[in-house]
Amino acid sequence: MLEINYQANGEKRTISFKSPADFVADEQLEVPSLQDYYRVIAVKVAGSQDVNFKGTTIGDLYNYFLN
């Protein structure tokens, strides 16, 4: 499971995906669930916060999991 804590329009929110691959697939939709410019606060994969992600936006997170 992938859990993303992010900030959109000054509001902190959380969204979950079954896996990083599901997040990447969602971002490739014509209208994704998250905008590329939303700020990432924290990322957890399988309950672990240590995913070595150093970016700041949803777009950065997409590129991180795409590679």
MODAZI-V140424 format. One record per helix or strand of 3 or more residues. SS is the DSSP state (h for helix, s for strand). FROM is the first residue (numbers start at 1). TO is the last residue. If there is no record, write none. Layout:
# MODAZI-V140424
[[SS,FROM,TO] [SS,FROM,TO]]
This chain:
# MODAZI-V140424
[[s,2,8] [s,11,17] [h,20,27] [s,39,45] [h,58,66]]
